[in-house]
Amino acid sequence: MSYDLKTPIPLMSIANLRTFASEQTARAEEVQRLINGANSDLAKIDSDLKQFLSGGIKRINNLELRVNSPADAPLMAQAAERKSKVRTALDEQLRPLFRKMLAAKELASEMATRHWTKPAVLNRATSGAGLTDAIARRSHYSEIFEHAGKAELATWGQLALDTGDAVLADAIYRANSARPKDERGFSPAAFIELLPNSDYTEANTILQSVMDSTDRAGIAIAEFEGRTGKVSVNRIAMGLTGQGKKAAPVDDLLDEAGGIRDEALIKFAKGRR
């Protein structure tokens, strides 16, 4: 069975991931700012209208209901038109912004899956003495583990867990995983689960925050005007349509500072539609 490879995504440093996340947070804040502004505009329309209405107020138990007068119909129509313009303007501002957020969420998910699993992080690990030393240590460990018995492999695996040595962990994990199941010294899945790694933890926390920001913004959009309805559901459905399709090729995803370029993110978003 063969697998389809995906569009390349450059490996970002943790520092650049932080920038990526902060940009997504800024988008989420902008979504909330736009929604707050639209809500304020709608409230002002209601306030402006209320002082000119001629209908009375009817009380049912503790609930006050306005009784509309036929004479108020032109004013009501005018208010409805003004509200429609507010909603349309909000929709036009939110569409491109939320598309970027959805693309960033998809990109974060892809990076978490491809670049920031524990095995991937271990594969890139170096020692405090640098890359050359890490390569030499891996080669040395490989010779040792090739002839090690199951008990010895387990001992080395436990040492990697106790010390948090990422280079040792990478070497023993690969050597153990390459063996038939009945010749392994320990469970590869259990080893990965137990192994502490600060880079893995921080990167995945950052990437999850990107995805969470998108979800919060989506909920805020859906709850615009205090209910799910009107154009909000359609707006979110529009943004989600096509998720999971093959992305368009993205060249030069990163800018000179190592951040995600807006044009590249937009191109990535188009590839998801």
Residue pairs with C-beta under 8 A, 6 or more apart in sequence:
6 110
6 114
6 246
6 247
7 246
7 247
7 248
7 249
7 250
7 271
9 107
9 110
9 111
9 114
9 115
9 250
9 253
10 253
10 254
11 115
12 20
12 111
12 115
12 254
12 258
13 258
14 199
14 202
14 203
14 206
15 258
16 254
16 258
16 259
17 111
17 203
17 206
17 207
18 206
19 257
19 258
19 259
20 104
20 108
20 206
20 210
20 259
20 260
21 206
21 207
21 209
21 210
21 213
23 104
23 259
23 260
24 101
24 104
24 105
24 108
24 209
24 210
24 213
24 214
25 209
25 213
27 97
27 100
27 101
27 104
27 213
27 217
28 101
28 213
28 214
28 216
28 217
30 97
31 94
31 97
31 98
31 101
31 217
31 220
31 221
32 217
32 220
34 90
34 93
34 94
34 97
35 90
35 220
35 221
35 224
38 86
38 87
38 89
38 90
38 224
39 224
39 225
41 86
42 83
42 86
42 225
45 79
45 82
45 83
45 86
46 79
48 79
49 75
49 76
49 79
52 72
52 75
53 66
53 68
53 69
53 72
53 75
54 69
54 71
54 72
55 66
55 67
55 68
55 69
55 72
56 66
56 67
57 64
57 65
57 66
57 67
58 64
58 65
58 66
58 67
59 65
68 76
87 230
87 231
90 224
91 231
91 235
94 221
94 235
95 235
95 238
95 239
98 217
98 218
98 221
98 235
98 236
98 239
99 239
99 266
99 269
100 262
100 265
100 266
100 269
101 213
101 214
101 217
102 214
102 239
102 240
102 243
102 269
102 272
103 265
103 266
103 268
103 269
103 272
104 210
104 214
104 260
104 265
105 210
105 211
105 214
105 215
106 243
106 247
106 268
106 272
107 260
107 265
107 268
108 207
108 208
108 210
108 211
109 207
109 211
111 207
112 203
112 204
112 207
112 208
114 120
115 203
116 200
116 203
116 204
116 207
117 200
118 192
118 195
118 197
118 200
119 170
119 173
119 192
121 166
121 197
121 199
121 200
121 203
122 166
122 169
122 170
122 173
122 195
122 197
123 170
125 134
125 166
125 167
125 169
125 170
126 133
126 134
126 167
127 133
127 134
127 137
127 167
134 167
137 167
137 168
137 171
138 167
138 170
138 171
141 156
141 167
141 168
141 171
141 172
141 175
142 171
142 175
144 156
145 153
145 156
145 171
145 172
145 175
145 176
146 175
148 156
148 175
148 185
149 185
150 183
150 184
150 185
151 185
152 185
153 172
153 175
153 176
153 184
153 185
153 186
154 185
154 186
155 185
156 168
156 172
156 185
157 172
157 173
157 176
157 185
157 186
157 191
159 165
159 168
160 168
160 169
160 172
160 173
160 191
160 195
161 169
161 191
161 194
161 195
161 196
164 195
164 196
164 197
166 197
169 191
169 195
169 197
172 191
173 188
173 191
173 192
176 184
176 185
176 186
176 188
176 191
177 184
177 188
218 236
218 239
221 232
221 235
221 236
222 228
222 232
222 233
222 236
223 232
224 230
224 232
225 232
241 273
242 272
242 273
243 272
244 272
245 271
245 272
245 273
246 271
247 268
247 271
247 272
248 267
248 268
248 270
248 271
249 271
250 264
250 267
250 268
250 271
251 264
252 261
252 264
253 260
253 261
253 264
253 268
254 260
254 261
254 264
255 261
